């Protein structure tokens, strides 16, 4: 059965869609069958994986509201082993139409049972609001991955986010675990990013992923080409960071199932780097190996000598305000 991970934060602009797309691609190149659910009416995840807006396309709306079988909605992406359930603006209507529906918070959970045995990971990109679509995502999920931007205002929202998750555990999904907290838009040239990262690690400890996602030009450019960053520029720090994150997620899953030691330098992690390099061969790609990390049975990430690529010297001038590539 697939492990269902909701990528969620009620604050917008923290990197939920970027994380869903690039983590999904990294898991897929590690030969993990992965399904991405675009649960956001903006449809950014759908377009970032190479599917432009198409009013005739069937989407998650048809499944949630019109009971269309999910198998008929799923699209195969350009990445082998990576599929997507697309979204469009009609999904905004689902949040209204679900209000009077029976079992309204559990519609997505019921739908995913149709395909859960066909995948190893299912990633759900949630909208930046605590509406019925987000509640459906969190009710269906085994765990929640929380991207947090390395800025001051993101820290202010952490307590509210935790309070929301606690309420959900009490009322809708008692088994919902924290997959991990992911630091995004990190700039190691600024004191603020370092301070926010230190504060979050001090407070949450091992629940914070060792992987850190940097501010990166290539990460911002890749969606305009309809590609995950590793297929756009395998040399970028953004690509390396998401490959490392995929290793941690795979290690967590193996640790829970008792199938491995939980080290991220396992064969699966190596496959992620090797396959991504092969996929980017047209660009002369290559990716350095990353260190290892493990996880406990609750989904908390524990460091085991992991080496983050983010701490490397930036390629740009240190006094420049431009993000590194």
Helices and strands as residue ranges (DSSP letters): E 3-7, H 16-29, E 34-38, H 44-48, H 60-66, G 70-72, E 74-76, E 82-85, H 91-97, G 98-100, G 104-106, H 107-112, G 116-118, E 121-125, H 132-140, E 143-149, H 152-156, H 158-171, E 177-186, H 191-204, G 205-207, E 208-214, H 217-222, G 223-225, H 229-232, H 237-257, H 267-279, G 281-283, E 293-295, E 301-303, G 309-311
